[in-house]
Structure formats: structure tokens, C-alpha cells
Amino acid sequence: MKKLFSVKLGKSKVILIAAFLLLAGTGTAYGAHELSKQSVSISINGKKKHIRTHAKTVGELLETLDIQTRDEDQVAPSKQTKLTDNMNVVYEAAKQIRLTRGGEEKTLWSTAKTVGAFLDEQHTPVNQHDRIDPVSDTKVKNGMKVTIDPAFQVTVNDAGKKKKIWTTSTTVADFLTQHKMDMKDEDKVKPALDQKLTKDRAGIQITRIKKVTDVVEETIAYHVKEKEDASLERGKEKIVQKGKEGKLKKHFHVVKENGKEVSRKLVKEETSEKSKDQIIAVGTKPNSPRIEQLSAPSRADSSRNESSGKVLTVSSTAYTASCSGCSGQTATGVNLTSNPNAKVIAVDPSVIPLGTRVHVDGYGDAVAADTGSAIKGKRIDVFFPEKSSAYRWGKKQVTIKILN
């Protein structure tokens, strides 16, 4: 028994020794295998980690990490670079971006961090006035959409003042709102507000409409009334009450386009001041007997001499050389066209003989050198070279004095 036990113990020792030697050999081989790996630091989409690897190149390293690369991905150093111990490797996967510019869309891949960097990377032309959505400093995300609306210049004619403005607006209404152009309800815009603006149709015409009330004051001519006066000699007159013109206010509704009047409508009239009649005393007392002259003057000379210094109140109007029915030449042969500065009045010769010099209040010294079919009795027509002056004179009562 003792011998048998000794034999069995010897075999167990042998097995134990053999097992020990095998484990020792395996451990040595494993240790040698591990020692042959290189230590590498890799950043994958911004996340860093340290690994040990037998990969020979950067590309093999990415394959061992089951990373499928695209040409647009960022790999540094390149995939062909041999790995060295303690090497730093950076891998950034490209993101898919759908870029739309001017209505044209295309799909691109990029490792840019922001929209602005992506556009720079793609060499996409962007004007400072273009609209970019989302804005340039937005971080890029996989599958995001970037839209660029190219700006163009719009020529705006605002009430005759032209200016050019950059815009990305699509309609006239959008443009006016975007650029805060103050519009009134009456203002006119061409093209219509719902019309689209394009690079080829980029013009806007704005007509500013202004409606105002204009009050014009006009004079009301006073009436001349005569009354008989037995204390005055026949043929003499005396102003008892001086006439006074009244005032009439006319209210007009006026429409202006770009500051110019295009329509005027009378909406109301009101008398702000009433006129006052002029009363003239007309003599009825018989004339004193006259001493006859040795030589009798002509009838016209006699009439002028008798009238010298006489004051009359007459109704007056005004005319020009080019008025309707006028020949430009007076009844006494004065050419008013050639003599525009002539001081001439048309008279009824039976009241004021032709050739008489007179003084007309508001007009000055003049010569009675013309007649007219409508000039009868105590009425005169005053000559002016311009229609505007004649219009301003209008129709009114005036006092005239016979000078000779």
C-alpha cells in the first residue's frame, strides 16, 4: 500500500507541474501579445477615448471600431497614415444638409459646425442682404434644411422721389410691410399689393393722395344807388354813403396727387361780411345862367371842359387785347398788342368822351380810348396786358375823376 501511494503521488505532481508550465507559457504569450499593442487616443464626433490596438493604419483602426466612413467625413490624420504609439486620431462624421437657394434644392454632406461655416465650405454665394434660414450662427444638425432667399434691388418711385432698396420680399404688400413704408388708405400703389416682385419685375410706383379743404375768400361787389337831391345843381353828383365790398368764403374739397391738385369741388359758400351800398346824390336843381363866350367851343371840347374835375362812380370790368371778340386795336386806333403797357379804358362816349384823361382808383391815370358793345352808361372796361391781372380786377364799383 505504501508503495502504491507513493507512485500515485508522483503522477499528480507531474500533472501539476505540467499544468503550471502550460499556464506560465500562455500567460507569457498573452503578455507579449498585449505588450505589442499601441496606445492610441481617438475622438469620435467630439467624444474622446483611449484604446490599445494592433491596427497598422488609421483606416484599420476605424474598421476595428466598426466605423463606416464617407468621403465627406473628417479624418485626421488621413486613413493611410501609419499608427504610432500615443497618436491622436480625430474622426468627425459628415451631416446631411438639404440646401435650397432661389427655389433650387440639393442634398449635401458637411462636417461644418455652423450654417455660416457650411455655406463658406460649399462656396455658396451669399449677399449681405440675402435672407438665410436658419441664421448663420445656427449649429448644424443631421438632416437639417437650409434656405437662402437671394435679395434683389427694387426701384421705388415714392411721389416722384426714386430710391433703390434691397429686399427678399415676394409680394408688393410684403415689401411695404418689411420696409415700414407708411401708406394711407387713399394712396395708390402699382403694381397691386398681391403682385409678386421678382428680379425682372422690381419696380413700385406710389402715388400719395391728399384730400384737403381749401377756403377761398372773394369780394362781393356793392350796389350803387342814386337819389335825387334838389340842393345840387343838375349834372352834379355827391357820394352820400361810401360803398363797402362784402366778403364771401367758398369752401372747396381739393384732391392732390403727389402735391399737385387734380380736382376741386365747391362744397359750401358762406358770407363772412355783407356788402354796403354806395348812395349817390344826383342834383336836380336848375343850372345858373351862363355868360356866353365870344367863340363857341366844339361840342367834344365843351363836354370835356364841363366835365373836368368831375367825380363819377361807375361799374368796372377788365379786358385784354386777346379777349374773345377783341381785335387788339382800340376805337381810337391804339394798338394794344404793340403797346401792352398803355393805360386805356373803354367808355360810353355819351358819358365820357373819347380822348378824355381820367384817374381810376386802383388803376391810375388813363385815357378813354376805346368803346365796347356792352359798355353803356356808367360803366367802363379797364385794359390789362395779362389775363391774370384782368381776372384779379374782376367786376367792381370804382370811382373815377375826369382830369380834362
Secondary structure, 3 states (H helix, E strand, C coil): CHHHHHHHHHHHHHHHHHHHHHHHHHHHHHHHHHHCCEEEEEEECCEEEEEEECCCEHHHHHHHCCCCCCCCCEEECCCCCECCCCEEEEEECCEEEEEEECCEEEEEEECCCEHHHHHHHCCCCCCCCCEEECCCCCECCCCEEEEEECCEEEEEEECCEEEEEEECCCEHHHHHHHCCCCCCCCCEEECCCCCECCCCCCEEEEECEEEEEEEEEEEECCCEEEEEEEEEECCCEEEEECCECEEEEEEEEEEEECCEEEEEEEEEEEEEECCECEEEEEEEECCCCCCCCCCCCCHHHHHHHHHCCCEEEEEEEEECCCCCCCCCECCCCCECCCCCCCCEEECCCCCCCCCCEEEECCCEEEEEEECCCCCCCCEEEEECCCHHHHHHHCCEEEEEEECC
